Amino acid sequence: MTTTTAEHGVTPPVVDTQDHAHDTAHVNPRIAYLIAFVTVALAVGLIATMGLGGLILWGVGATWIMLALLVLMTAGG
């Protein structure tokens, strides 16, 4: 009968693949607040002008934007 790795309690070595020589870029808080303000203003504007239709349109648009971001983040490159 063969034994598995789990039965032996052996863990594979963890390889550190991060490049610690370079710092990651930080987002400027002003830009983050500007993006948040524009996002909320656009949603409020759509709701104010179109009512429930604007809310639905905003929801559909936000869903497509999130899906596009997920595709870009998982593209691997």
C-alpha positions as CSV (number, residue, x, y, z in Angstrom):
1,M,0.0,0.0,0.0
2,T,1.3,3.4,-0.9
3,T,1.4,6.4,1.4
4,T,0.6,10.0,0.6
5,T,2.4,13.1,1.5
6,A,-0.4,14.0,3.9
7,E,0.2,10.8,5.8
8,H,3.9,11.5,6.2
9,G,3.3,15.1,7.3
10,V,5.8,16.4,4.8
11,T,5.2,19.9,3.4
12,P,6.8,21.1,0.2
13,P,9.3,24.0,0.5
14,V,7.8,27.5,0.0
15,V,9.7,29.5,-2.5
16,D,9.8,33.3,-2.1
17,T,9.1,34.6,-5.6
18,Q,8.7,38.3,-4.6
19,D,11.2,40.8,-5.8
20,H,12.1,42.7,-2.7
21,A,14.5,45.0,-4.5
22,H,11.6,47.1,-5.9
23,D,8.9,48.9,-3.9
24,T,5.4,48.7,-5.1
25,A,3.7,51.9,-6.5
26,H,1.3,53.6,-4.1
27,V,-2.0,55.3,-5.2
28,N,-2.1,59.0,-4.5
29,P,-5.0,59.6,-2.0
30,R,-6.2,62.6,-4.1
31,I,-6.7,60.5,-7.1
32,A,-8.5,57.8,-5.1
33,Y,-10.9,60.5,-3.6
34,L,-11.4,62.0,-7.1
35,I,-12.3,58.6,-8.6
36,A,-14.7,57.9,-5.7
37,F,-16.3,61.4,-6.0
38,V,-16.8,61.0,-9.8
39,T,-18.2,57.5,-9.3
40,V,-20.8,58.7,-6.7
41,A,-21.6,61.8,-8.6
42,L,-22.2,59.8,-11.8
43,A,-24.5,57.4,-9.9
44,V,-26.4,60.2,-8.3
45,G,-26.7,62.1,-11.6
46,L,-28.1,59.0,-13.3
47,I,-30.6,58.4,-10.6
48,A,-31.7,62.0,-10.4
49,T,-32.3,62.3,-14.2
50,M,-33.7,58.8,-15.0
51,G,-35.0,57.6,-11.6
52,L,-35.1,53.8,-11.3
53,G,-33.9,53.4,-14.8
54,G,-30.8,55.3,-14.0
55,L,-30.2,53.1,-10.9
56,I,-30.6,50.0,-13.1
57,L,-28.3,51.4,-15.8
58,W,-25.7,52.2,-13.1
59,G,-25.9,48.7,-11.7
60,V,-25.4,47.1,-15.1
61,G,-22.5,49.5,-16.0
62,A,-20.9,48.8,-12.6
63,T,-21.2,45.1,-13.2
64,W,-19.5,45.3,-16.6
65,I,-16.7,47.4,-15.1
66,M,-16.1,44.9,-12.3
67,L,-16.0,42.1,-14.8
68,A,-13.5,43.9,-16.9
69,L,-11.3,44.6,-13.9
70,L,-11.5,40.9,-12.9
71,V,-10.4,39.9,-16.4
72,L,-7.5,42.3,-16.4
73,M,-6.4,41.3,-12.9
74,T,-6.5,37.6,-13.8
75,A,-4.9,37.9,-17.2
76,G,-1.5,37.2,-15.8
77,G,0.4,39.8,-17.6
